[in-house]
């Protein structure tokens, strides 16, 4: 669930970076429109982070272990701030990454990539190297528009990040999809409206949430055609897979302590699990670690070695047999694989050896999808750790998405 648990996904060294060039909001707004009338999906600002040749993109992807497309092309990488909605439906802003191919310019398909768990806003793709930049670049070099939302409260977006909140994962991603189309038009590209979705870990959950939204919302369904979905190692079933594996000591205990702490603090802000952090955490100071400004290393150093050392016995009983606010939070966010309409193929990827996100999440997701008549499959990429599951899956996803576009 957390890409920063390993350095490989955070070690992207973008070759050939040019000095950042800010693009003023007025240059991106429709001619004659006032700032106060710009709707929520319009770009607030865009900053050119890198203009890379095909050779530079290929070298960067190779260095960090990401697949290089056949006959890669150069790409322009932008950090974008855009309008969206917050957890209560009010207006706010969020940030993300948009990568535009250098050679392909007409009828472009778009790939949305959801990054994995990040606890600090400074690790998001719009402000730091990592998979939130590498994966959009990879798809842009294959001739797609590649985008990666930071989600709410990460990057330059205000407020706390609503971790694992499916509704805002979907809305923030959908609004960046709209904003990316505007940016692409202003940069001389045209989008076909065809969309492909992928994501790693939390981003797998986000990809499924966005897929539901693109199919269910009439305005989005009119604007975009969802063609295929390929999430990787997502925590789709926290109640029935992730929490039982955590409490059953089947996952890495330190990682489980991190995820449980982050999820608890975030869900409390949305669903009110507790009045005081001392009600759930043995050390009430844990809550302060998840303010968006502490680095992962700072958080990891301050957390105990296991969930049982992290939280009170009473809270362990509450999550083992959820009711009330905890149950409502789980039910609201464990629905990303259920209720899908047939017509869009879904390929799930996960690793049987993953000790961060239990493989049972993907098994249950596959069952939900097939129960709804969806053409779905699950690929076990083997006895690999969490991050390696992404690196093994992405070459297959790149090939599949390229093939879907050819049809």
N, C-alpha and C positions, 0 to 999 in steps of 0.2 A: 504494500500500500504506500510505501514511502520511497520515492526514487533516491532521496539523499542518503539512504542507508548505505549506499555504495558510492564510491567515488567515480566509478566508470561512467555512470549516467550524468554525473555533474561535471565531468572533465572535458566537455566540449571546448575545443580551441578553434574558434572560427578564423581560418586563415584569410588574410586580405581584408580585414575590417577597415572601412573608411571612416573618417570623422563623422560622428552622428550629425544628421541633418534634420532639424525640426521642420515639419510641415504644418503651417498655421491652420487652425480650424476653419478659418474663412476660405482657405483654398480648397477645402474638401466639402464645404456646405454647398447646397444647391444655389445657383445664382439668384440673388435677390432675396434669399431667405434670411430672416433675423435669427440670432443665436437663440432667442427665447422660443422660437417656433420649431426648432430642430427636434424631430421625434427621437425616441429613446435609442434606436438602433443606429443613429448617425455617429460618425467618427468625431471625437473631440480633438484628438491630435494624433499624428503619426510621426514617428522618428525612424529614419533610415539607419539601421544598425550595421548593415553590411551589404556590399555589392560584390558578389563573388563570381568568379569564372567557373566553368565546369570543372576545371582541374582543381581549383581551390575547394569546391564543394566535395569532390571525390576524395581529396586528401584528408579533409576534415572528418568526413564520415568514416573513412577507413581507420583513421587514428583512434577514434573512439568506439569502434566496434559495430557501427551501424551499417546496414547494407547500402551498397552503391547501385543505383539503377543502371540498366543497360543504356548505353549512349546518354550519359547524364548531360544536363545543360546547366548553365549558370543560374543564379537566383538572387533576388533582392529580398532582404530580410527587414521587416518593420516591427517596431514596438508600437502598439495601437492602444489608445485610451478611447473608450466609447460609452455611450449611455445605455443603461440597462435598468433593471428593477431590483430592489433589495428583498430581504426575507419577508417583509410585511407588504410588499407590492408597491412601495413608494419609489420615486426616482433616485437613482444613484449612478455611479460610474464604475467601470471595471477596466481591466487591461488584459492584453494578450499579445500574441505574436501572429503575424501574417507573412508568409513567404510567397513571392510571386516568381514564376519561371521567367527566365530572360528571353527564351526563344519562342515558346508557345504563347500565343496572345489571344486567340479567338476560341470561343466555345469551351472554356476551361471547366473541367470538373474540379470539385473542391473536396479535400480530405480534412476532416476535423479530428484532431488528436487530443485526448484528455491525458494530462500528466498525472503522475502518482502523488501520493501524500507529501505535502510540504507544510511545515509548521511555522515557517518564517516567510514573511512577504518578500524578503530580499533574495530568496531562492527561485522566484518565479521567472518564467521565460522572458518576460518583457524587460527584466532588469538584470538577469544573470544567465550565463551559459548553462546548458543542461539539455535534457531530452525535450524540454519545451521549445527549444530552438532547433535541435538536431533533427527531430522527426519532421517538423514542417519543411525544413531545408531538404530533407531526403525526398519528400513527396514533390516539392517544387522542382527539384532537379529531374524528376520523372515527368514533368509537364502538368502537374496539378497545381492548384492553389492550395498551399498547406497552411492550416491555422491551428493554433493552440491557445485556448483561453487560460488565463491565470486563475479563473473563478473569482467569486467575490472575496474581498478582503485580503487578497494577495497581490503582489506586484505593486501597482500604484493605486489600486482601489482602496477606498476608505473602509474603516470598521474592521471587525473581526471576521475571519474566514468561517463560514458555516459548514464545517467539515462533514462530509458525507450526507449533505442535504440534497436529495435528488432534485427537488423543485428548482433550486437556484443553480445547481450544476447545469440543468437543462436550459434555464432562461438565460444565464450568462453565456452559455455556448451558442444558443440560437441568435442572440443579439450580436455576438462577434461574427457569426456567419453572415448576418445582414451587413454589418459594418465592413467586413472584408470585401464584399461585393462592391460596395461604394468605393473603397480604396482602390480596388482593381480597376474599376472604370476610370477613375481619375489618373491612373497610371497607364492607360492605354490598353487594358485587357478587358475581355468580355467573358462573363461566366455563363455556363450552359444551364445552371440551376440544378445540375446533378450532384448529389452529395454522397460521400462515403464516410463512415465513422469508424474510428478505432480509439484505443486508449489503454493505458497500463495501470493496473491496480485500482486506486480510487478513480482513475481516468477510465477504466473499464466500466465501472458503475456509472460514471458520468456519460459515457458513450451510449449506454443502454437507456439512460434517462432521456437524453437528447433524441434518440431514435423514437421513443414513444411520443415525445412532444412533436416531432416533425410529422408524424403520422396522424396525431390526434387534433392538432390545432389547424383549423381551416385556412387561416392566412398563411401559415408556414407550409401547409400541404400544397397551396396554390403556387407559392414562390419557389419551392424546392422539391426535387424528386429524390427521395431516399433510395439508393441503389443497393447498398450492402453494408453490413456491420460486422466488425471483427475485433471484439474486445479481448484484452489479455489479463488474466489473473485478477479478475474483479471481485470485490467483497459484496456480491449480490444478495447474499442471505446471511446477514449478521446474526439474526436470531437462531436460525436452524443449522448454520454451519460454522460461522466464525466464532461466535461466543462459546458454543460447546467445545470446539477445538481448543480455544484459549483456556477454558476452565478445566479441560481434560488433559492439559499439559502436553498436547500434541504439536504445539508450535514453539518457536523460539521464545523463551520467557522474557527476555529483555525487550524484544520487539513487541511482544504482546502487551507488556506494561506501557510502552509508548502509545500504542494504538488505543488501548482502553482508556488511558488518561486523556488523550486528545479527543476521542469520541465522547467521553463523559462531559468534559468541559464544554465542548461545542453544542452537544444536544441539550445541556442544561440551559444554555442561552436561548434556545428555541422552544424547549418543551418543559423547562423547570423541573429538574430532577431533585434539586436540593436548595435550601435557603442559605446554608453555610457550607463551604468546601469541607469542613471538618466532619460533616455527616457522611461523606463518602471516602475521603482521602485520609490516610494515616498521617500524612504531612499536608496540612491545608495549603502550604505554599506552592504545591504542585499547580494549582489553578493559575497562578501568576506566570508560570512558564509559557503558557499558551496564549500570549498576547500578540503574537505575530512579529515580535521583535527579538525574541531569543533564538539563537541559532540551534540547529539540531545538536551540535556537540554540547552546548550549554544545557539543553534539556536532558540529553542522555546522561550527562554527568550527575544531574540532580535527581534522576529517577532511580527507584530501587530495581533489584534484579528480576522481579517477577510480579505478576498481578496480585498475588496474595500478600506481598509485602507493600504493594501500592495502596490498596483500598481496604476498607473495613470489612469484617466478616459479614456485617449486616448488608452492605452494598453488594458483596458477592452473591448473597442469597437473592437479592432483588434482581440482579441480572441473570441469575440462573433460572429463576421463575418469574419472568417479567409481568408486571401489571401496571395499571395507571399510566403515568407519563412515560415511563420507560417502554411499555408495550406500545403506546401510541407512536412514539418515535420510531420504533422498529417497524411497525406496520406501515408507516408512511414512507419509509425508505427502502424496504425490502421488496418492492413491487416492480422493480425495473425490468424483470424478465417475464412478468405475467401480463396477460391481456393484449399481447401483440397481435396484429392482424397479419394473416398470411400475405405473401407477395414480396417480402424483402428477405433475402437469404442472410442468415447469421452464422458465422463461424467463430466459435469460442476457442480460445487458446489458454492453456494453463500448464503448470508443471506438477507432476505427481510428487516431486521432492520438495516443493515449496513449503517452507516453514514460517512464512510471514502471512500468507493468505491461504487458507485451507482449500484444498482441491474440491472439497464438497460443495463449495460455492458454485463452481462451474457445473458440477453434476446436477444440482438442483435447478440452475438456470436452464440447462438443456432440457430438463423434464418439463419446466414451465413453458418453454417455447414450443416444444413438440406437442404439448397438450393443446396449444392454441392453433395447431396446424401450420406452424412456421417451418420452413425448410432450414433446419439447424443441424450443426455438427459440433463435436468437441474434439480438439486435438491435444493430446497429452505430449508435451515436448520433452518429457523424460525426467530423470532424477537430477533436476537442476534447482538452483536457488531462485529466489524471487526475481532478481534483476536479470539473471541469465534466461529466465522464461521469456522476458521481453526481447532480448537479443536473438533468441532462437525463433521467436514468432514473427518478428517484423519482416524478415526476408520473404516468408510465405505470404504475409499480408500484402506486401508491396506487389508481389507477382499476381496475387488474386485480384487486387484492385485494378491493376493494369489490364488484366484479362477482361474484367467486367466492363471497363471503359471501351474495349475493342468491339464488344458485342453489338 
